[in-house]
Amino acid sequence: MENAGIGWIAAIIIGGIAGWLAEMFMKSNMGVLMNVLLGIVGAIIANFILSLFGVTLGGWLGYLIAGFIGACILIAVARMIRRPA
């Protein structure tokens, strides 16, 4: 699956950067592999959510922005789930 017109290698690199930026912004400590996963999955989720509002982000910069937004959302959701009630 090619996302936003970029290839797999670019998706991994950009996803890693997006995940790392989200990690710094959210003040979490996830590690390199988790940063890449958060960035890629986050981009997919954010692109889906944004498409519901008619917003599309293309190219590597759009993928980076979507990855950052999505990764921040995933980190916030994970924190809510991990916190004991």
C-alpha positions as CSV (number, residue, x, y, z in Angstrom):
1,M,0.0,0.0,0.0
2,E,1.5,3.3,-1.1
3,N,0.3,6.2,1.0
4,A,0.2,9.9,-0.2
5,G,2.2,9.1,-3.3
6,I,5.3,8.0,-1.4
7,G,7.0,4.6,-1.3
8,W,7.6,2.2,1.5
9,I,11.1,3.4,2.4
10,A,10.0,7.0,2.4
11,A,7.0,6.1,4.5
12,I,9.2,4.4,7.1
13,I,11.6,7.3,7.2
14,I,8.9,10.0,7.4
15,G,6.9,7.9,9.8
16,G,9.9,7.6,12.1
17,I,10.4,11.4,12.0
18,A,6.7,12.0,12.6
19,G,6.7,9.5,15.5
20,W,9.9,11.1,17.0
21,L,8.4,14.6,16.7
22,A,5.2,13.4,18.4
23,E,7.3,11.6,21.1
24,M,9.1,14.9,21.8
25,F,5.9,17.0,21.8
26,M,4.0,14.5,24.0
27,K,7.0,14.0,26.3
28,S,6.9,10.2,26.0
29,N,9.7,7.7,25.6
30,M,8.8,5.1,23.0
31,G,11.9,4.0,21.2
32,V,12.8,4.1,17.5
33,L,10.6,1.2,16.3
34,M,7.6,2.4,18.1
35,N,8.2,5.9,16.7
36,V,8.1,4.5,13.2
37,L,5.0,2.5,13.9
38,L,3.2,5.5,15.5
39,G,4.2,7.7,12.6
40,I,2.9,5.3,9.9
41,V,-0.3,4.2,11.7
42,G,-0.8,7.8,12.9
43,A,-0.6,9.0,9.3
44,I,-3.2,6.5,8.2
45,I,-5.6,7.4,11.0
46,A,-5.1,11.1,10.6
47,N,-5.6,11.0,6.9
48,F,-8.8,9.0,7.4
49,I,-10.1,11.5,10.0
50,L,-9.2,14.5,7.9
51,S,-10.8,13.0,4.8
52,L,-14.1,12.8,6.8
53,F,-13.9,16.7,6.8
54,G,-12.8,16.9,3.2
55,V,-9.2,17.7,3.9
56,T,-6.5,15.8,2.0
57,L,-2.8,16.0,2.7
58,G,-0.4,14.9,-0.1
59,G,3.3,14.4,-0.6
60,W,5.9,13.8,2.0
61,L,5.1,17.0,3.9
62,G,1.4,16.1,4.2
63,Y,2.4,12.6,5.3
64,L,4.7,14.1,7.9
65,I,2.0,16.4,9.2
66,A,-0.7,13.6,9.2
67,G,1.8,11.2,10.9
68,F,2.6,13.7,13.6
69,I,-1.1,14.5,14.3
70,G,-2.0,10.8,14.3
71,A,0.9,9.7,16.5
72,C,0.0,12.4,19.0
73,I,-3.6,11.1,19.0
74,L,-2.4,7.5,19.5
75,I,-0.1,8.5,22.4
76,A,-2.9,10.4,24.1
77,V,-5.3,7.4,23.7
78,A,-2.7,5.0,25.0
79,R,-2.2,7.2,28.1
80,M,-5.9,7.2,28.7
81,I,-6.1,3.4,28.4
82,R,-3.1,2.8,30.7
83,R,-4.2,5.0,33.5
84,P,-6.0,3.1,36.2
85,A,-9.5,4.3,36.9
